[in-house]
Amino acid sequence: MKYLFDASAIFGAVKENKIGLLTGNYTVEIGRYELGNIVRKDYFLQAKISKEEAEIVMKALKQTLSTMEVLQISSYEEAVFETSAQFKITFYDASYVYLAKAKELQLITEDLRLIKKITPTIKASKLNEIE
């Protein structure tokens, strides 16, 4: 089975050195921005990591994304909006959900709230539930 990973799952996979799970699988372009924001938050706002660590993480994320198929939502905006309304989720989350369903991919996310809202309509799992 092929998977579509959201930013939370990609970040978790990189952190846990499970990058092999991502290679050849899918994400959505918005993930690139969400991942950058996670690193920005850890560095600037919460001071969990140093500037050097942030730079290392950004390089690792960039390299990881280059091994994945990055999907676009262009021409699907209305359908993503409808998905957002159907599940009462953000447009960001709906982009992952819509494309997972449209491409017949299992969504991988660390967002338990999202999993609860979309199942059983959409197949979704946490990172540690796949191998």
N, C-alpha and C positions, 0 to 999 in steps of 0.2 A: 504494500500500500504506500502511496505517496502522501506527503504531509504538507500543510501550509502552516508555517510558524508565525506567530505574532511576535512583537518586539520583546515581550516579557519572556517568552520561551527561548528566543534567540539569545538574549542576555544571559539567561540561566544556563543554556548549553555552553556558551563561551566560558562562563564563570566556573562551571563544573567540568570543563575540558571534554565536552561531548560534541565537539564540532562535527565529527563524522556523521552524526544524526542529521545535520543540516545540509550537508553536501548533496547536491542533486535534487533537493526539495525546494519548496516555494515559500515566498513571503510576498508582502505588498509593499510598494514603494514608500508608503507612509512609515513603514518600519524603520527605514533609514533615519528619518527625522526623530522618531520616538526614541531610538537607541542613542542618538546624539544627545537628546534631552536627558536621558537617564544618566549619562556620563557627566553632563553639565551639572545636574543636580547633585551627584555624588561629590564633585569637585568644588563648585562654587557655593552651593547653598548649604551643604551638610559637612563639608570638609572631611569626608570619609577617605578620600584619596588625594595624593599629591598631583601637581601638574604633570610630572613625569609619568606617573601611573595612568593619568587620564589620557595622555598621548599614546601610551602603550595599548590601552584598552581600545581607543579609537582606531588604531592601526589593525588590531586583531579583528574588530568588528568590520572594518572595511574589507579586509582579506576574506573574512567569512562570507560576507554578502556577495563577494565575487564568485563564490562557489555555488550560489543559489540562483534559482530562477526568480527574478523580481517582477511581479505582475503589476500592471497599471490598472487604475479604475477608469481611465478615460473611456468614454462612450457608455459607461455603466453607472454614471452618477445618479440617474433617476432610480435605478434598481437598488443601489446602495442606500439611497434615501428611504425607499420603501422598506428595506430590510431594517433600517434604523427605527422606523415607526413601528413595524411589526413586533420587534423584540424589545422596544423601549430601551435602546442602547445608543451610544454615541455613534456619530458618522464614522469616526475612526474605527471603532470595533466592527461596525457594520461592513466596512470595506473588507475586512478579513473574513467575516461570516459569509457575505455574499459570494466572494470569489471561491471560498472553500466549497460552498454548495455548487456553484456554477461549474467548477472544474472537477467536481467529485473527489475532493481532497479532504482528509481528516484535519481539522483545526487543532493545533497544539498551542496551548496558552497556560500561563500560570494564574490567570484571572479566574478564580473560583466563582465569582459573581457572574461573569460572562458565561461560563460553562453551565451554570444553573439556569440562566435565562434562555439559552438556545437549545439545550437538549430536551427532549429526544429528537427535535426537528433536524438538528445538525449534529453530526458526530464530532465530538470534541474530547480531548484528553489533556492531562498534564504531561509535562516532559518526562517525569519519572515513570510514567505508565507505558512508554514505548521504548523499544531497544533496537 
